[in-house]
């Protein structure tokens, strides 16, 4: 739960506070935050983190609904390999990869760039890959009223590469599906094959 004190802060005040914390972290790591190379690092890091977590300050369903159009024709709409960058909520280290989305329209389609923006909004917060995949599927299904949605997410996690088990070639894949993709196994298999092509 976010405290009322934090809610009352402006964006610039929050960024200033984040920069103060970064300065403290640099000191606790054993570095001098006042040396030339690190002098502006706390503010740069704070602004970067603010941008990387902009998903907390955006609504994916609002973005998606801004470019919806009536359409009855398509059986399946697919957009493959939408790149994303996110931050692991367990270690606050990046994970990144591609998300592919397929949906069966329920009378509405959406501008393709809005699917990419939806991925960005869902990814730009402290996340786990499993939740990210599910959030994208839910937003597309709920906002478009799609008959079914299938999302595949493939990602590399720096928390597995830079620390811990240090497995450099590891790749994690998650799949989420709703509606007709749950009911029709053949359609699901064909769509997964097409998205992985």
Rosetta blueprint (number, residue, H / E / L):
1 X L
2 X L
3 X L
4 X H
5 X H
6 X H
7 X H
8 X L
9 X L
10 X L
11 X H
12 X H
13 X H
14 X H
15 X H
16 X H
17 X H
18 X H
19 X H
20 X H
21 X H
22 X H
23 X H
24 X H
25 X H
26 X H
27 X H
28 X H
29 X L
30 X L
31 X L
32 X L
33 X L
34 X L
35 X L
36 X H
37 X H
38 X H
39 X L
40 X L
41 X H
42 X H
43 X H
44 X H
45 X H
46 X H
47 X H
48 X H
49 X H
50 X H
51 X H
52 X H
53 X L
54 X H
55 X H
56 X H
57 X H
58 X L
59 X L
60 X H
61 X H
62 X H
63 X H
64 X H
65 X H
66 X L
67 X L
68 X E
69 X E
70 X E
71 X L
72 X L
73 X L
74 X L
75 X L
76 X L
77 X E
78 X E
79 X E
80 X E
81 X E
82 X E
83 X E
84 X E
85 X E
86 X E
87 X E
88 X E
89 X L
90 X L
91 X L
92 X L
93 X L
94 X E
95 X E
96 X E
97 X E
98 X E
99 X E
100 X E
101 X E
102 X E
103 X E
104 X E
105 X L
106 X L
107 X L
108 X E
109 X E
110 X E
111 X L
112 X H
113 X H
114 X H
115 X H
116 X H
117 X H
118 X H
119 X H
120 X H
121 X H
122 X H
123 X H
124 X L
125 X L
126 X E
127 X E
128 X L
129 X H
130 X H
131 X H
132 X H
133 X H
134 X H
135 X H
136 X H
137 X H
138 X H
139 X H
140 X H
141 X H
142 X H
143 X H
144 X H
145 X L
146 X L
147 X L
148 X E
149 X E
150 X E
151 X E
152 X E
153 X E
154 X E
155 X E
156 X E
157 X E
158 X H
159 X H
160 X H
161 X H
162 X L
163 X L
164 X L
165 X L
166 X L
167 X L
168 X L
169 X L
170 X L
171 X L
172 X E
173 X E
174 X E
175 X E
176 X E
177 X E
178 X L
179 X L
180 X H
181 X H
182 X H
183 X H
184 X L
185 X H
186 X H
187 X H
188 X H
189 X H
190 X H
191 X H
192 X H
193 X H
194 X H
195 X H
196 X H
197 X L
